[in-house]
Amino acid sequence: MMFNFQIEKPKTALIDYQTTYDFIALGLGPAGMNGALYAKRKGLKTLLVGYDLGGQLNNTSDVDNYLGLGNVDASVMIQKFKEHITALEVPMLTEVKVTSIQKNDVFEISLDNGEILKTKTLLYAFGGNPRKLGIPGEQAYASKGVSYCVTCDAPFFKKKHVIVAGGGNSALDAVIDLSRIASKVTIVHRSQFKGDQTTVDQIKALPNVDIHLETQILEVQGDITMTGVRVLDKKTQTESFIEADGIFIEIGHIPNSSLLEGLVDLNDAKEIKVDRFQQTSVPGLYAAGDVTDNPNKQIIIATSEGAVAALSATSFINQKGDK
């Protein structure tokens, strides 16, 4: 269900560019917001910085797996988060973009408004974006059958026919998860499987899974919601239509980590490596949410990681004896 819910713009805080903050959270999604909230509650001089309030929540419609909220419109969730932040008077600097981050005696964050922020500790929570097919109909039917998150949206397709696009381990895992919920799962991949052979063997044994390899998805089609996809069999060069209620696109994730390249350790996927304290390879610099190497990209996990980062930053400052 969708609501015509207008999110009031947060009031931008009066920013003191001459001061050195204790904790700055970069990113206005769940990880950044909760990190700033926890840091403020711990008494740190805190600032929350980003462009659009809500982060990737703005790219979804309904959320059905956040404890205590049930099925909630994403815009309502953003509003609830915003009200909590506002009630605790967490300062926010919005509608700015970070252009560079440097570490000297403290962290220096350059903004596109020409100003520089300084902070003793930093939370980087700029998230990431699912890799897309880039085909006609994909954007038009986003949240109307097109999904990029099985954990988030699989329950909406109970006893329905769904397609999984992709052939790596994440796609294969998605097929297994969906096979327990959907009446039928069709996996479509433009080449051969790239996942583990044991997992491939497992999905081949599932009775409600259909496999189309060497098959390219050309277009998502539908009416009010998605009704299926047009595909090309690359071996025969023939086109056909696969009728389905939804499609899960599992072809990778693009983390927004470019600002930290050369500063912190990244993995091969350009995700930021963190430990159990959300600490990066640079002391005092933390990361949380979809930009990290945590494989589970979920709202509630990002929110929790933001809290862990803020608590870790507090301990870091206390141990240094900073006032």
Phi, psi and chi 1 to 4 in degrees:
 res  aa     phi    psi   chi1   chi2   chi3   chi4
   1 MET       -  136.3 -180.0 -179.4  -67.1      -
   2 MET  -109.4  142.2  -67.0  -70.2  -68.2      -
   3 PHE  -115.3  143.6  -64.3   88.0      -      -
   4 ASN   -84.9   78.2  -68.7  -38.3      -      -
   5 PHE  -108.0  117.2 -158.7  104.2      -      -
   6 GLN   -89.8  121.0  -64.9  -61.8  -42.8      -
   7 ILE   -87.1  117.6  -59.9  172.0      -      -
   8 GLU   -65.8  134.7  179.7 -173.9   -9.2      -
   9 LYS   -64.9  134.9  -87.1 -170.5  177.1 -178.8
  10 PRO   -69.3  145.9   25.9  -33.5      -      -
  11 LYS   -75.7  129.6  -66.3  179.9  179.8  178.6
  12 THR   -72.8  132.2  -63.8      -      -      -
  13 ALA   -70.8  156.1      -      -      -      -
  14 LEU   -74.3  116.4  -66.1  175.0      -      -
  15 ILE   -99.4  131.6  -53.9  -57.2      -      -
  16 ASP   -97.6   99.6 -178.2    0.6      -      -
  17 TYR   -75.5   -7.1  -69.6  103.3      -      -
  18 GLN   -89.9  -20.7  -55.6  -52.8  -48.7      -
  19 THR   -82.7  163.3 -166.0      -      -      -
  20 THR  -108.1  117.4  -62.3      -      -      -
  21 TYR   -75.7  157.5  -73.2   86.4      -      -
  22 ASP   -78.4  -38.3  -65.8  -40.6      -      -
  23 PHE  -149.4  124.6 -178.4   89.6      -      -
  24 ILE  -120.4  130.4  -70.8  179.8      -      -
  25 ALA  -104.4  122.9      -      -      -      -
  26 LEU   -99.3  118.8  -60.8  179.9      -      -
  27 GLY   120.7  128.3      -      -      -      -
  28 LEU  -101.1   22.8  -62.0 -179.3      -      -
  29 GLY   -89.4 -172.2      -      -      -      -
  30 PRO   -56.7  -40.8  -27.4   36.1      -      -
  31 ALA   -65.3  -48.4      -      -      -      -
  32 GLY   -66.0  -43.1      -      -      -      -
  33 MET   -63.8  -45.5  -76.9 -166.7  -80.6      -
  34 ASN   -71.0  -33.2 -154.2   39.3      -      -
  35 GLY   -61.3  -45.6      -      -      -      -
  36 ALA   -64.8  -39.3      -      -      -      -
  37 LEU   -61.5  -46.7 -175.7  147.3      -      -
  38 TYR   -66.3  -40.5  -95.2   72.6      -      -
  39 ALA   -63.7  -41.7      -      -      -      -
  40 LYS   -62.9  -41.9 -179.2   69.3  162.9   55.2
  41 ARG   -67.0  -25.4  -75.8  177.4   54.6   83.8
  42 LYS   -84.1    1.2  -66.0  -65.5  -74.6 -174.6
  43 GLY    87.6   10.8      -      -      -      -
  44 LEU   -80.1  145.6  -58.6 -174.4      -      -
  45 LYS   -71.8  108.3 -174.5  172.8  179.9   60.0
  46 THR  -120.1  149.0  -60.1      -      -      -
  47 LEU  -143.7  137.3 -178.5   62.7      -      -
  48 LEU  -108.6  126.1  177.2   59.3      -      -
  49 VAL  -128.5  137.0  179.1      -      -      -
  50 GLY   174.9 -167.7      -      -      -      -
  51 TYR  -106.8  -66.3 -162.5   83.7      -      -
  52 ASP  -106.3  123.8  -71.2  -37.2      -      -
  53 LEU   -63.2  128.5 -171.4   69.7      -      -
  54 GLY   111.8  -24.5      -      -      -      -
  55 GLY    57.5 -133.2      -      -      -      -
  56 GLN   -70.8  -11.1  -70.7 -178.3   76.5      -
  57 LEU   -60.7  -23.9  -87.6  172.8      -      -
  58 ASN   -69.0  -13.2  -69.9  -62.8      -      -
  59 ASN   -98.7    6.7  -61.6  -34.6      -      -
  60 THR  -126.3  170.7 -168.1      -      -      -
  61 SER  -109.0  -67.7   54.9      -      -      -
  62 ASP  -109.5  147.6  -62.0  -35.9      -      -
  63 VAL  -121.9  127.6  177.7      -      -      -
  64 ASP  -123.8    7.7 -165.7   35.1      -      -
  65 ASN  -133.3   28.3   57.4   -2.2      -      -
  66 TYR  -103.0  117.8 -162.3   93.3      -      -
  67 LEU   -52.2  127.1 -176.9   64.7      -      -
  68 GLY    93.2  -14.8      -      -      -      -
  69 LEU  -105.6  -19.1  -65.8 -175.2      -      -
  70 GLY    63.6 -151.3      -      -      -      -
  71 ASN   -78.4  114.5 -169.6  -44.7      -      -
  72 VAL  -133.0  140.7   59.5      -      -      -
  73 ASP   -64.7  137.2 -174.6  -86.4      -      -
  74 ALA   -59.3  -35.8      -      -      -      -
  75 SER   -67.0  -32.1   62.5      -      -      -
  76 VAL   -68.0  -40.4  175.4      -      -      -
  77 MET   -62.0  -44.6  176.6  175.9  -86.8      -
  78 ILE   -58.5  -44.0  -64.7  170.6      -      -
  79 GLN   -61.9  -40.9 -178.6   67.2   18.4      -
  80 LYS   -63.8  -43.0  -73.8 -178.8  178.1  -68.8
  81 PHE   -61.3  -44.0  -73.2  171.4      -      -
  82 LYS   -62.7  -41.5 -178.2 -107.8 -179.8 -175.9
  83 GLU   -63.9  -37.2  -71.0  170.8   -5.5      -
  84 HIS   -67.0  -44.7 -162.9  173.9      -      -
  85 ILE   -59.7  -46.3  -69.6  -73.1      -      -
  86 THR   -64.8  -41.7  -58.2      -      -      -
  87 ALA   -60.7  -33.3      -      -      -      -
  88 LEU   -92.4    7.5  -69.0  177.9      -      -
  89 GLU    55.5   45.0  -61.4 -178.6  -18.7      -
  90 VAL   -78.0  119.3  177.1      -      -      -
  91 PRO   -65.7  138.2  -16.6   30.2      -      -
  92 MET  -128.5  137.3  -79.1 -172.7  -78.2      -
  93 LEU  -114.8  112.0  175.8   59.0      -      -
  94 THR  -113.9  167.8   64.5      -      -      -
  95 GLU    57.8   36.9  -62.9 -174.8  -14.3      -
  96 VAL  -127.7  154.2  -65.3      -      -      -
  97 LYS  -118.9  141.3  -66.1 -176.9  177.9 -179.6
  98 VAL   -83.2  131.1  175.8      -      -      -
  99 THR  -103.1  -27.2   57.4      -      -      -
 100 SER  -162.4  158.0   68.2      -      -      -
 101 ILE  -132.9  128.8  -61.9  171.4      -      -
 102 GLN  -127.8  152.3  -65.1 -176.9  -14.9      -
 103 LYS  -117.7  112.4  174.9   66.7  167.3   71.1
 104 ASN  -114.9 -124.1  -63.7  -52.6      -      -
 105 ASP   -66.3  -35.8  -68.2  -25.4      -      -
 106 VAL  -130.7  176.3  -66.0      -      -      -
 107 PHE   -82.2  134.4  -65.5   97.7      -      -
 108 GLU  -118.3  123.3  -63.1 -178.0    1.9      -
 109 ILE  -114.5  112.1  -55.1  157.9      -      -
 110 SER   -87.4  136.8  -61.9      -      -      -
 111 LEU  -114.0  160.7  -54.1  173.9      -      -
 112 ASP   -75.0   -2.3   63.7   -6.4      -      -
 113 ASN   -92.0    5.2   62.8    5.2      -      -
 114 GLY    91.2   -5.1      -      -      -      -
 115 GLU   -93.4  163.5  -60.0  -74.7   -1.7      -
 116 ILE  -127.2  130.1  -64.3  176.4      -      -
 117 LEU  -101.0  146.9  -65.1  166.9      -      -
 118 LYS  -124.3  141.7  -64.2 -178.9  179.8  179.9
 119 THR  -152.9  148.9 -177.1      -      -      -
 120 LYS   -74.2  -38.9  -61.8  172.4 -173.8  175.7
 121 THR  -130.7  154.6   61.4      -      -      -
 122 LEU  -140.1  134.3  178.1   63.2      -      -
 123 LEU  -108.9  122.1  168.9   59.3      -      -
 124 TYR  -102.5  112.5 -170.0   96.3      -      -
 125 ALA  -138.5   53.9      -      -      -      -
 126 PHE   -88.3    6.2  -83.4  143.3      -      -
 127 GLY    66.4 -153.7      -      -      -      -
 128 GLY  -165.1 -178.8      -      -      -      -
 129 ASN  -136.4  141.2  -62.3  -72.1      -      -
 130 PRO   -65.9  141.3   23.7  -32.4      -      -
 131 ARG   -69.9  136.3 -164.3  177.2  -60.1  -84.1
 132 LYS  -109.5  159.4  -61.4 -177.4  178.3 -179.8
 133 LEU   -73.0  -31.6  -68.2  170.7      -      -
 134 GLY    71.9   40.8      -      -      -      -
 135 ILE  -117.0  159.6   57.9  173.8      -      -
 136 PRO   -57.4  139.0  -24.9   34.6      -      -
 137 GLY    89.0  -16.7      -      -      -      -
 138 GLU   -63.2  -48.0 -178.9  177.2    7.7      -
 139 GLN   -73.5  -38.9 -176.9  173.7  -11.7      -
 140 ALA   -61.5  -33.6      -      -      -      -
 141 TYR  -107.8   17.9  -67.0  102.7      -      -
 142 ALA   -60.8  130.5      -      -      -      -
 143 SER    65.5   10.4  -61.5      -      -      -
 144 LYS  -125.7   33.8  -61.6  175.7 -177.5  177.8
 145 GLY   129.6  -31.7      -      -      -      -
 146 VAL   -90.0  125.1  175.3      -      -      -
 147 SER  -137.0  154.8  174.4      -      -      -
 148 TYR  -120.2   11.0  -57.7   89.5      -      -
 149 CYS  -143.9  103.8  179.4      -      -      -
 150 VAL   -66.0  -43.5  170.0      -      -      -
 151 THR   -59.4  -37.3  -55.0      -      -      -
 152 CYS   -74.3  -45.5  -51.2      -      -      -
 153 ASP  -112.9   -7.7  -64.2  -24.8      -      -
 154 ALA   -53.6  -40.9      -      -      -      -
 155 PRO   -60.6  -22.4  -26.5   36.4      -      -
 156 PHE   -72.0  -11.5  -63.4  120.5      -      -
 157 PHE  -116.7   30.2  -64.8   91.4      -      -
 158 LYS   -61.0  128.8 -174.0  176.2 -178.9  179.1
 159 LYS    60.1   29.9  -61.4 -171.9 -177.5  -56.7
 160 LYS  -119.8  171.0  -65.4 -176.3  177.7 -179.1
 161 HIS   -96.1  124.9  177.2 -157.9      -      -
 162 VAL  -126.9  155.5  -65.3      -      -      -
 163 ILE  -110.0  142.7  -65.3  168.4      -      -
 164 VAL  -115.5  123.7  172.8      -      -      -
 165 ALA   -98.0  122.3      -      -      -      -
 166 GLY   136.0  163.3      -      -      -      -
 167 GLY  -138.8    8.9      -      -      -      -
 168 GLY   -89.7 -172.2      -      -      -      -
 169 ASN   -63.3  -37.2  -78.3  -38.7      -      -
 170 SER   -65.3  -38.2   62.4      -      -      -
 171 ALA   -67.4  -41.8      -      -      -      -
 172 LEU   -65.9  -41.0  -62.4  176.8      -      -
 173 ASP   -63.0  -37.9  -71.6  -18.4      -      -
 174 ALA   -62.4  -41.2      -      -      -      -
 175 VAL   -60.9  -44.8  170.3      -      -      -
 176 ILE   -62.2  -45.4  -66.5  170.8      -      -
 177 ASP   -62.1  -44.9  -70.0  -16.9      -      -
 178 LEU   -69.1  -30.0  -73.7  164.1      -      -
 179 SER   -62.7  -21.6   69.3      -      -      -
 180 ARG   -82.9  -15.4  -56.6 -174.8 -176.1  105.1
 181 ILE  -114.1  -48.1  -61.9  171.5      -      -
 182 ALA   -80.3  157.5      -      -      -      -
 183 SER   -73.3  -32.3   59.8      -      -      -
 184 LYS  -151.3  141.8 -179.7 -179.4  177.6 -179.2
 185 VAL  -125.5  125.8 -177.9      -      -      -
 186 THR  -112.5  120.3  -61.7      -      -      -
 187 ILE   -98.0  128.9 -175.8  165.9      -      -
 188 VAL  -122.9  125.5 -178.7      -      -      -
 189 HIS  -140.2  141.7 -173.5   48.2      -      -
 190 ARG   -74.8  -14.9   62.1 -175.2 -179.8 -179.6
 191 SER  -135.7 -142.7   57.7      -      -      -
 192 GLN   -95.0  165.0  -64.1  -63.6  -47.1      -
 193 PHE   -60.0  141.4  -74.2  128.4      -      -
 194 LYS  -114.2    0.9  -66.2  179.7  170.9   62.1
 195 GLY   -85.7  179.2      -      -      -      -
 196 ASP   -62.4  139.9  -62.8  -24.1      -      -
 197 GLN   -64.1  -33.7 -173.5   58.9   46.7      -
 198 THR   -63.2  -36.6   53.4      -      -      -
 199 THR   -72.7  -38.3  -48.8      -      -      -
 200 VAL   -59.1  -45.8  171.7      -      -      -
 201 ASP   -61.9  -35.8  -66.9  -19.4      -      -
 202 GLN   -66.2  -42.9 -174.0  177.2   -7.8      -
 203 ILE   -74.0  -29.0   69.6  164.0      -      -
 204 LYS   -66.2  -23.1  -75.2 -177.7  176.6  179.6
 205 ALA   -88.7   -6.7      -      -      -      -
 206 LEU   -77.6  130.3  -66.6  171.0      -      -
 207 PRO   -71.8  -21.0   25.7  -34.9      -      -
 208 ASN  -108.4   24.7   61.9  -23.5      -      -
 209 VAL  -115.5  130.5  171.9      -      -      -
 210 ASP  -113.5  140.2 -164.6   12.1      -      -
 211 ILE  -121.0  129.0  -61.3  171.1      -      -
 212 HIS  -126.1  100.0  -67.3  -99.1      -      -
 213 LEU   -97.0  166.5  -61.9  178.7      -      -
 214 GLU    51.6   39.8  -58.9  -66.7  -21.9      -
 215 THR  -130.6  127.1  -57.2      -      -      -
 216 GLN  -104.1  131.8 -175.7  173.7  -10.2      -
 217 ILE   -82.0  123.2  -59.5  174.6      -      -
 218 LEU   -98.1  -33.7  -57.5  176.1      -      -
 219 GLU  -163.2  143.8 -178.6 -177.9    9.4      -
 220 VAL   -95.9  128.4  178.5      -      -      -
 221 GLN  -119.3  159.0  -64.5 -177.8   -8.0      -
 222 GLY   178.0 -171.1      -      -      -      -
 223 ASP  -119.8 -104.8 -173.5    8.3      -      -
 224 ILE   -72.5  -39.3  -62.5  174.2      -      -
 225 THR  -124.9  170.7   59.6      -      -      -
 226 MET   -61.5  140.4  171.1 -168.1  155.3      -
 227 THR  -118.6  -11.4   56.2      -      -      -
 228 GLY   161.8 -173.5      -      -      -      -
 229 VAL  -131.0  146.8  -63.2      -      -      -
 230 ARG   -94.1  129.5 -175.2  167.1   58.7   89.7
 231 VAL  -128.5  160.9  -59.9      -      -      -
 232 LEU  -121.2  120.8  172.0   68.2      -      -
 233 ASP   -76.8  111.0 -175.4  -43.5      -      -
 234 LYS   -70.5  -22.2  -64.2  169.7   68.2  176.0
 235 LYS   -77.2  -42.8  -70.7 -176.9  177.5  179.1
 236 THR   -98.2  -10.8   63.7      -      -      -
 237 GLN    59.7   33.6  -70.9  -62.7  -58.3      -
 238 THR  -111.3  143.6   56.5      -      -      -
 239 GLU   -98.2  149.9  -68.7 -172.4   16.3      -
 240 SER  -151.6  173.1   60.9      -      -      -
 241 PHE  -120.2  127.8 -177.6   77.1      -      -
 242 ILE  -105.7  113.0  -59.0  175.3      -      -
 243 GLU   -76.4  132.5 -173.9  174.6  -17.7      -
 244 ALA  -161.2  159.3      -      -      -      -
 245 ASP   -87.5  -21.7  -59.1  -69.6      -      -
 246 GLY  -162.4  165.1      -      -      -      -
 247 ILE  -138.1  132.0  179.7  171.3      -      -
 248 PHE  -105.2  118.2  -72.0   87.3      -      -
 249 ILE   -95.2  110.4  -60.9  171.1      -      -
 250 GLU  -122.4   71.8  -66.5  -76.0  -15.3      -
 251 ILE  -123.3   18.3   56.5  173.9      -      -
 252 GLY   120.4  176.9      -      -      -      -
 253 HIS  -139.1  138.8 -179.0   83.8      -      -
 254 ILE  -112.2  104.4  -54.8  171.8      -      -
 255 PRO   -75.9  144.3   26.8  -31.9      -      -
 256 ASN   -88.5   66.7  -63.8  -37.0      -      -
 257 SER  -109.0    5.5   60.9      -      -      -
 258 SER   -59.7  -30.4   58.9      -      -      -
 259 LEU   -67.3  -18.0  -72.0  167.0      -      -
 260 LEU  -107.5    2.7  -67.7 -173.8      -      -
 261 GLU   -61.5  129.8  -75.5 -165.5   54.7      -
 262 GLY    88.7  -11.2      -      -      -      -
 263 LEU  -104.8  -42.1 -178.2   59.7      -      -
 264 VAL  -123.8  166.4  -57.4      -      -      -
 265 ASP   -76.6  131.3  -69.0  -17.9      -      -
 266 LEU  -117.9  156.8  -52.9  177.5      -      -
 267 ASN   -89.5 -174.8   63.9   14.7      -      -
 268 ASP   -63.8  -24.8  -68.4  -20.2      -      -
 269 ALA   -88.8    6.8      -      -      -      -
 270 LYS    70.5   18.8  -58.9  -64.2 -175.5 -178.5
 271 GLU   -84.2  149.1  -64.0  169.5  -35.6      -
 272 ILE   -79.3  128.0  -59.6  170.0      -      -
 273 LYS   -78.0  128.8  -66.9 -177.7  178.6 -179.0
 274 VAL  -133.1  158.4  -67.0      -      -      -
 275 ASP   -98.0 -168.9   63.1   15.1      -      -
 276 ARG   -70.5   -9.7   64.2 -168.0  179.0   97.4
 277 PHE   -98.8    7.9  -57.5  104.5      -      -
 278 GLN    66.4   17.4  -56.6  -54.8  131.5      -
 279 GLN   -78.9  133.7  170.8   74.2   58.6      -
 280 THR   -85.8 -170.4   69.8      -      -      -
 281 SER   -74.0   -7.3   57.0      -      -      -
 282 VAL  -107.2  119.7  175.1      -      -      -
 283 PRO   -56.0  133.2  -25.7   35.1      -      -
 284 GLY    87.9   -6.3      -      -      -      -
 285 LEU  -111.6  120.2  175.9   52.5      -      -
 286 TYR  -116.8  157.8  -54.8   86.5      -      -
 287 ALA  -138.2  148.4      -      -      -      -
 288 ALA  -151.2  155.5      -      -      -      -
 289 GLY    87.7 -156.7      -      -      -      -
 290 ASP   -69.3  -10.1  -71.9    7.3      -      -
 291 VAL   -82.6   -8.8   75.3      -      -      -
 292 THR   -93.9  176.3   72.4      -      -      -
 293 ASP   -85.0    9.3   58.6   -5.9      -      -
 294 ASN   -66.8  122.8 -174.5  -24.7      -      -
 295 PRO   -71.8  -15.9   27.4  -35.2      -      -
 296 ASN   -96.3  102.1  -59.9  -57.7      -      -
 297 LYS   -93.3   90.1  -44.6  -61.5 -173.8 -175.0
 298 GLN  -133.2  149.5  -63.9  -67.8  -59.0      -
 299 ILE   -60.2  -48.1  -61.2  167.5      -      -
 300 ILE   -66.8  -31.0 -160.5  163.1      -      -
 301 ILE   -72.2  -43.4  -67.6  174.5      -      -
 302 ALA   -60.0  -42.2      -      -      -      -
 303 THR   -60.4  -45.7  -53.1      -      -      -
 304 SER   -63.7  -42.0  -58.9      -      -      -
 305 GLU   -63.5  -35.1  -70.8  176.8  -11.4      -
 306 GLY   -61.6  -41.6      -      -      -      -
 307 ALA   -63.9  -44.6      -      -      -      -
 308 VAL   -59.8  -42.9  171.3      -      -      -
 309 ALA   -61.5  -43.2      -      -      -      -
 310 ALA   -66.2  -40.9      -      -      -      -
 311 LEU   -66.5  -37.9  -64.8  174.1      -      -
 312 SER   -66.2  -40.1  -60.9      -      -      -
 313 ALA   -63.7  -38.5      -      -      -      -
 314 THR   -61.6  -45.5  -56.4      -      -      -
 315 SER   -62.8  -39.8  -63.4      -      -      -
 316 PHE   -60.5  -46.7  177.4   82.8      -      -
 317 ILE   -66.3  -42.6  -70.2  174.2      -      -
 318 ASN   -62.0  -40.6  -68.8  -16.2      -      -
 319 GLN   -67.8  -31.0  -71.6  169.2    9.3      -
 320 LYS   -78.2  -17.2  -71.9 -173.5   66.2  178.0
 321 GLY    77.9   21.1      -      -      -      -
 322 ASP   -70.5  142.4  -70.3  -16.9      -      -
 323 LYS  -109.4      -  -58.2  -64.3 -175.6 -178.1
